[in-house]
Amino acid sequence: MAQRDIARSRAAFTRPAPNQDGIATLTQQLPEITSSNEVTLHFAIALCDGTVITTTFDDDPVTLTMGTGNLTENLEKTLYGLKPGEKQSLILEAENAFGPRDEEKAYFMPRSSFPSDMELEPELVISFATPAGDELAGIVQELDEEQVKVDFNHPLAGHDIVFTVQIISIKNP
């Protein structure tokens, strides 16, 4: 083990005062999640009626770096202070999860702006490129011969959710 690794391992332990029998027990200080940590975790997002939208609990955990936009800012905030091994479930109101629904994010587009061989139908998710080159998902809400109404709200906008996380590990940058 390299000298630096030994020093780092020692720093992860505290030296408590001996008890009345003169025996001291070493305990490991577990790191807490802060901004810019690399965090490996399991998570699930469900609607309040129990409908599971996505989960990693039946699969491999995911690793993300805090503060890079992998999660919404409010979802990240719920992780701060958690330690490896901890699990929590929180109900987040729409405003604190994916935001309220904004009807101004639904647009009517000419049907001719879509490829003629594209089979359009309600609930179809279509990927659009923004002027900056980013990808933006839109959901077909309704259509007729002339136009297609596409909703660019996040699919969970306007919904209260249950956010469940279990922290596996935390690494400092």
C-alpha positions, -999 to 999 in steps of 0.1 A, spaced: 0 0 0 15 34 -10 24 58 18 -3 82 6 -30 55 7 -20 46 43 -23 83 53 -56 85 36 -68 54 54 -57 67 87 -75 100 81 -108 81 77 -107 69 113 -112 88 145 -94 80 177 -120 81 205 -112 86 241 -109 54 261 -139 42 280 -139 37 318 -120 4 313 -93 22 293 -104 6 260 -108 27 229 -126 16 198 -117 28 164 -147 38 142 -146 47 106 -159 82 97 -181 77 67 -181 105 41 -212 126 35 -224 136 0 -214 172 -9 -212 190 -41 -188 175 -67 -186 141 -51 -188 110 -73 -217 90 -59 -227 54 -66 -263 48 -58 -295 30 -65 -326 51 -71 -362 49 -80 -387 75 -91 -424 67 -88 -457 86 -89 -475 89 -56 -500 63 -68 -472 37 -68 -465 37 -105 -427 32 -109 -413 54 -136 -377 42 -134 -356 22 -109 -320 8 -107 -328 -14 -76 -333 -44 -99 -301 -37 -119 -266 -23 -114 -263 10 -94 -255 42 -113 -225 65 -107 -229 102 -111 -209 133 -102 -228 158 -81 -233 193 -97 -230 182 -133 -267 181 -142 -272 143 -141 -300 150 -116 -322 181 -113 -309 205 -87 -337 197 -63 -332 160 -66 -294 165 -59 -302 186 -28 -321 156 -13 -288 136 -14 -266 161 5 -255 148 39 -263 111 31 -237 85 38 -229 51 23 -255 25 33 -282 51 40 -316 48 22 -344 73 21 -377 79 4 -390 114 0 -422 127 -15 -414 157 -37 -441 181 -49 -441 188 -86 -425 223 -81 -396 206 -63 -392 177 -86 -395 183 -123 -414 216 -121 -450 226 -129 -465 219 -163 -461 249 -186 -487 250 -214 -464 275 -232 -440 246 -238 -466 228 -261 -464 240 -297 -483 234 -328 -460 224 -357 -469 219 -393 -473 183 -401 -451 189 -432 -421 196 -409 -420 159 -400 -407 132 -424 -435 119 -446 -428 83 -436 -429 90 -399 -460 74 -383 -472 101 -359 -495 92 -331 -504 106 -296 -478 98 -269 -450 93 -295 -417 107 -281 -397 124 -307 -361 137 -304 -355 172 -316 -321 190 -320 -319 225 -305 -300 253 -322 -272 247 -297 -270 211 -308 -285 196 -277 -312 170 -278 -347 177 -266 -375 152 -263 -410 162 -273 -442 142 -269 -470 142 -295 -502 153 -278 -526 156 -307 -525 158 -345 -547 163 -375 -540 165 -413 -524 200 -410 -506 202 -376 -491 183 -347 -491 195 -311 -458 186 -295 -453 190 -257 -417 199 -246 -424 197 -208 -405 171 -189 -428 140 -189 -430 142 -151 -436 180 -150 -467 187 -129 -465 154 -110 -456 148 -73 -431 120 -71 -416 96 -46 -378 97 -49 -361 67 -32 -323 65 -30 -298 41 -14 -262 53 -13 -236 27 -22 -203 47 -21 -190 82 -22 -157 94 -37 -141 128 -34 -130 144 -66 
